[in-house]
Amino acid sequence: MKKLLIFALAAALALSCFAFASFADGELPEGAEPYPFAEGANIGAWLASVAQDGDGWIAVSEDSYVAATFKATKAFSAFLVPFWAGNPDNFAGITPVDVEFAIFKAVDGNYGSDYNSDDAIVKEVFTFRADNPNGILWQFNQIPKGKYCFRIRQLTEEGGYFVAALGDYTDEDIEFDLDGVMQNSAPGFEAINVTLYYDPAELQPTEDPNATEEPTPTPTPEPTATPEVTEAPVETQAPEEPTAEPVAEPTAEPKATDAPNGKKGCGNMISGGMAVLLLAGTALFIGSKKRH
């Protein structure tokens, strides 16, 4: 029964499209190049669960979203987003809905729920109260080429609803994340129908902003000539003179001892003879003096 109500509501939305066939807000610069993510625009990805309650309707959302991770080959500054949103004038109990558009630097392996809004390169919150299947043109400051994730997230938890358009893939390299969808009335379609617009050639940056700047090489100082080191002559020490053996102090001449048998030693005898000769010589000298 719930599915029948959803299909009935989807049909009502489709009929109401004719009443909101105005072109997207804003103007694209001349020469902007479209890059559509999908072909066809089917009412499909509901970011709220909607059900009938008596004569009115209730809508509940739990931080629901859809996301697309893509590689931009040129700089861009606009997205065209077709959608359907609850119109309080047409559906009792439905309120305007707040929806966040955000672009993040893509991280491999991340889902749309893995990105924090505070880390967005650019984001904007819109309040919708009616359908615009022709799309709202979201324009922002130029973003350089690179890999990004575009996420559409419903902020209103009760009363409002937002429906993203689904279609067929136009580029198999684009990764779509529909895990945050509350309901899908177009099963089999998994590509989110949004269109990226590349800026015209004259607005493309002349330099690649993603290029890694080569670090300025640190100048290598000129090698300075190493002064030749003249080895100081090794001071040779004169060989140490051999230390003279200490000369033994002369020992006192041993005293003559009496010869055996009581005879004097020869030394004493010579000394005695010398004394006699000296006395005799002296006497002769004196005697000769007197004769003269």
SETIDREN-105935 format. One line per field, with one value per residue (C-alpha): residue in one letter; residue number from 0; x, y, z. Coordinates in Angstrom, 2 decimals. Last residue first. Layout:
BEGIN
fitor <- c(a,...)
bafi <- c(NUM,...)
xx <- c(X,...)
yy <- c(Y,...)
zz <- c(Z,...)
END
This chain:
BEGIN
fitor <- c(h,r,k,k,s,g,i,f,l,a,t,g,a,l,l,l,v,a,m,g,g,s,i,m,n,g,c,g,k,k,g,n,p,a,d,t,a,k,p,e,a,t,p,e,a,v,p,e,a,t,p,e,e,p,a,q,t,e,v,p,a,e,t,v,e,p,t,a,t,p,e,p,t,p,t,p,t,p,e,e,t,a,n,p,d,e,t,p,q,l,e,a,p,d,y,y,l,t,v,n,i,a,e,f,g,p,a,s,n,q,m,v,g,d,l,d,f,e,i,d,e,d,t,y,d,g,l,a,a,v,f,y,g,g,e,e,t,l,q,r,i,r,f,c,y,k,g,k,p,i,q,n,f,q,w,l,i,g,n,p,n,d,a,r,f,t,f,v,e,k,v,i,a,d,d,s,n,y,d,s,g,y,n,g,d,v,a,k,f,i,a,f,e,v,d,v,p,t,i,g,a,f,n,d,p,n,g,a,w,f,p,v,l,f,a,s,f,a,k,t,a,k,f,t,a,a,v,y,s,d,e,s,v,a,i,w,g,d,g,d,q,a,v,s,a,l,w,a,g,i,n,a,g,e,a,f,p,y,p,e,a,g,e,p,l,e,g,d,a,f,s,a,f,a,f,c,s,l,a,l,a,a,a,l,a,f,i,l,l,k,k,m)
bafi <- c(291,290,289,288,287,286,285,284,283,282,281,280,279,278,277,276,275,274,273,272,271,270,269,268,267,266,265,264,263,262,261,260,259,258,257,256,255,254,253,252,251,250,249,248,247,246,245,244,243,242,241,240,239,238,237,236,235,234,233,232,231,230,229,228,227,226,225,224,223,222,221,220,219,218,217,216,215,214,213,212,211,210,209,208,207,206,205,204,203,202,201,200,199,198,197,196,195,194,193,192,191,190,189,188,187,186,185,184,183,182,181,180,179,178,177,176,175,174,173,172,171,170,169,168,167,166,165,164,163,162,161,160,159,158,157,156,155,154,153,152,151,150,149,148,147,146,145,144,143,142,141,140,139,138,137,136,135,134,133,132,131,130,129,128,127,126,125,124,123,122,121,120,119,118,117,116,115,114,113,112,111,110,109,108,107,106,105,104,103,102,101,100,99,98,97,96,95,94,93,92,91,90,89,88,87,86,85,84,83,82,81,80,79,78,77,76,75,74,73,72,71,70,69,68,67,66,65,64,63,62,61,60,59,58,57,56,55,54,53,52,51,50,49,48,47,46,45,44,43,42,41,40,39,38,37,36,35,34,33,32,31,30,29,28,27,26,25,24,23,22,21,20,19,18,17,16,15,14,13,12,11,10,9,8,7,6,5,4,3,2,1,0)
xx <- c(181.55,182.30,179.19,176.83,178.33,177.59,173.93,173.40,175.15,172.87,169.74,170.71,171.33,167.95,166.17,168.05,167.05,163.38,163.33,164.66,161.90,159.20,160.69,160.69,157.14,155.98,157.91,156.00,157.56,158.88,157.17,157.28,154.59,154.45,152.70,149.63,149.59,146.46,143.94,143.82,140.52,137.99,137.87,134.28,132.90,132.35,128.67,128.11,127.84,124.28,124.25,123.71,120.13,119.70,119.14,115.48,114.04,111.54,109.20,109.25,105.93,103.78,102.87,99.11,98.08,95.32,91.95,90.68,87.17,84.25,81.73,78.73,75.75,72.78,69.67,67.37,64.10,61.39,59.47,55.90,53.49,50.99,47.44,46.99,47.93,48.87,46.99,43.79,40.66,38.49,39.33,38.56,35.02,34.36,33.37,29.73,28.77,25.34,23.26,21.20,22.32,23.20,21.65,18.56,17.30,14.67,12.92,10.72,13.66,13.12,15.29,18.41,21.62,23.20,22.77,26.46,27.45,30.98,31.76,34.19,31.37,30.50,27.05,25.23,21.46,19.13,18.09,16.62,16.95,13.89,13.74,11.31,9.98,8.00,10.61,14.42,15.25,18.96,18.70,22.11,23.33,26.99,29.51,32.77,35.92,38.91,40.91,40.58,40.51,37.45,36.13,34.05,30.44,27.32,24.39,21.96,18.67,17.22,14.70,12.83,12.28,9.75,8.50,9.28,13.07,15.47,19.08,22.23,25.57,28.93,32.42,35.71,33.90,35.79,33.18,30.54,32.35,32.74,32.29,28.55,29.15,31.20,34.99,37.20,39.57,39.21,37.68,38.19,34.73,31.82,28.67,24.97,22.91,19.12,16.56,12.96,9.75,6.94,4.49,1.47,-1.07,0.39,-0.19,0.49,3.19,5.15,7.49,10.57,11.47,14.90,17.08,20.64,22.82,26.33,28.65,32.24,34.57,38.28,39.08,39.46,37.05,37.17,33.98,32.56,28.77,26.64,23.08,21.97,19.82,20.54,17.64,14.59,10.91,7.95,4.30,1.32,-2.22,-5.83,-5.20,-1.43,0.04,3.68,7.00,10.45,12.96,15.92,13.96,16.06,13.70,11.81,13.44,15.54,17.19,20.90,23.42,26.51,26.22,29.41,28.34,30.95,30.57,31.05,29.06,29.01,26.05,23.16,21.33,18.28,17.36,14.70,11.05,9.01,7.40,3.70,4.53,6.38,3.16,2.11,5.36,4.92,1.42,2.78,5.44,2.76,0.76,3.89,4.59,1.03,1.22,4.47,2.84,0.00)
yy <- c(28.19,25.36,26.08,25.78,22.40,21.09,22.20,20.40,17.28,17.20,17.57,14.73,12.45,13.28,12.56,9.29,8.14,9.02,7.15,4.07,4.09,4.38,1.54,-0.72,0.16,-0.77,-4.02,-5.36,-5.52,-8.88,-10.46,-14.01,-13.28,-9.82,-7.27,-5.97,-3.29,-1.24,-1.74,1.06,2.86,2.01,3.96,4.92,2.62,4.24,4.23,2.56,5.23,5.73,5.14,8.29,8.65,8.59,12.00,12.60,12.87,15.56,14.46,17.06,18.82,17.37,19.93,19.97,21.08,23.59,22.13,24.08,25.30,23.45,25.94,25.93,23.95,26.20,24.71,23.61,25.49,22.93,21.86,22.98,20.11,20.72,20.92,24.55,23.64,26.93,28.92,28.73,28.14,31.22,31.74,28.07,28.36,26.95,23.31,22.75,19.71,18.24,16.32,13.19,10.78,7.40,4.33,3.63,0.07,0.99,4.31,4.93,4.74,5.41,6.55,7.11,7.33,4.28,5.88,6.47,6.98,6.44,8.13,6.08,4.42,7.73,8.44,6.17,5.96,8.18,9.35,12.68,13.70,13.93,16.27,15.99,18.22,17.54,16.09,15.83,18.83,18.63,16.69,15.99,16.40,15.37,16.08,14.17,15.37,14.31,17.08,20.10,23.43,24.83,28.23,30.11,28.98,28.55,26.23,26.24,24.83,22.18,21.74,19.41,22.31,21.21,23.39,24.44,24.38,25.92,25.88,25.35,26.01,24.26,24.77,23.00,20.96,20.04,21.50,19.33,16.21,13.49,9.81,9.86,10.27,7.09,7.13,4.44,6.86,10.38,12.98,16.69,17.68,19.50,20.35,21.00,21.09,20.79,22.51,21.47,23.52,21.82,19.02,18.46,19.06,18.56,21.10,24.43,22.94,21.92,19.04,19.01,17.62,17.95,18.94,19.98,22.02,22.38,25.37,26.61,24.31,23.84,21.04,17.25,16.86,13.34,12.16,10.93,11.23,11.49,10.99,11.93,11.14,12.64,10.62,12.02,11.81,13.02,13.07,13.65,14.92,13.79,10.83,10.42,9.58,8.48,9.97,8.63,11.32,11.73,10.21,9.09,8.28,10.74,9.90,12.35,10.84,10.55,10.68,12.53,15.32,17.27,20.59,22.99,26.70,28.72,31.72,31.98,30.20,32.26,32.17,30.18,27.21,27.64,27.75,24.62,24.69,24.14,21.40,19.48,19.21,16.19,14.41,15.30,13.85,10.69,10.48,10.91,8.07,5.95,6.68,5.85,2.57,1.76,2.33,0.00)
zz <- c(50.98,53.21,55.30,52.34,51.40,54.84,54.70,51.39,52.66,55.69,53.63,51.36,54.33,55.84,52.58,52.11,55.59,54.93,51.68,53.36,55.99,53.39,51.42,54.48,55.33,51.86,51.90,54.91,58.28,59.61,62.68,61.30,58.73,57.46,59.58,57.86,55.40,55.59,52.85,50.44,50.93,48.26,45.16,44.48,41.83,38.59,37.74,34.40,31.95,30.68,27.04,25.23,24.23,20.59,19.32,18.97,15.58,15.11,12.41,9.84,9.74,7.03,4.55,4.21,0.84,1.18,0.20,-2.71,-1.98,-3.54,-4.76,-2.44,-3.69,-4.17,-2.55,-5.32,-5.45,-4.80,-7.87,-7.57,-7.69,-10.43,-9.15,-10.18,-13.78,-15.35,-17.97,-15.93,-18.03,-18.42,-22.11,-22.80,-21.44,-17.93,-17.68,-16.81,-14.72,-15.37,-12.85,-13.40,-10.72,-12.24,-10.61,-12.71,-12.37,-9.79,-10.45,-7.37,-5.00,-1.31,1.61,-0.50,1.51,-0.12,-3.55,-4.19,-7.81,-9.15,-12.47,-14.57,-16.50,-18.14,-19.60,-17.18,-17.45,-15.41,-11.97,-10.84,-7.19,-4.93,-1.92,0.99,3.75,6.92,9.24,9.19,7.02,6.12,2.86,1.32,-2.28,-2.64,-5.39,-4.87,-6.62,-8.71,-10.38,-12.63,-10.85,-9.05,-10.13,-7.59,-7.41,-9.56,-8.89,-11.81,-10.60,-12.85,-15.59,-13.24,-10.80,-8.21,-5.37,-1.81,-1.85,0.67,-0.50,1.55,-0.12,-0.19,-1.63,-1.02,1.63,4.81,7.20,5.51,6.70,4.10,4.93,4.23,0.49,0.45,0.63,-0.90,-2.60,-1.19,-3.48,-2.77,-1.70,-3.35,-1.41,-2.09,1.14,1.09,3.31,2.62,2.61,4.53,3.68,5.92,3.16,-0.30,-3.08,-1.38,0.85,-2.27,-1.59,-3.78,-7.20,-8.72,-11.70,-10.77,-13.16,-11.76,-12.22,-11.77,-13.68,-14.42,-16.84,-16.80,-13.90,-12.46,-10.80,-7.50,-7.38,-4.24,-3.01,0.50,3.53,6.96,8.37,6.61,7.53,5.50,6.52,4.27,4.70,4.50,6.74,6.98,3.59,3.49,2.48,3.40,2.67,0.34,-2.55,-5.52,-8.38,-10.52,-13.84,-15.80,-18.86,-19.64,-16.83,-15.53,-18.08,-18.98,-20.49,-21.98,-21.19,-24.39,-23.28,-19.49,-17.90,-16.62,-13.30,-12.25,-14.39,-17.04,-16.03,-16.61,-13.18,-13.96,-16.43,-13.73,-11.71,-13.71,-12.81,-9.15,-9.13,-10.70,-8.02,-5.34,-6.83,-7.03,-3.36,-2.38,-4.26,-2.49,0.90,0.00)
END
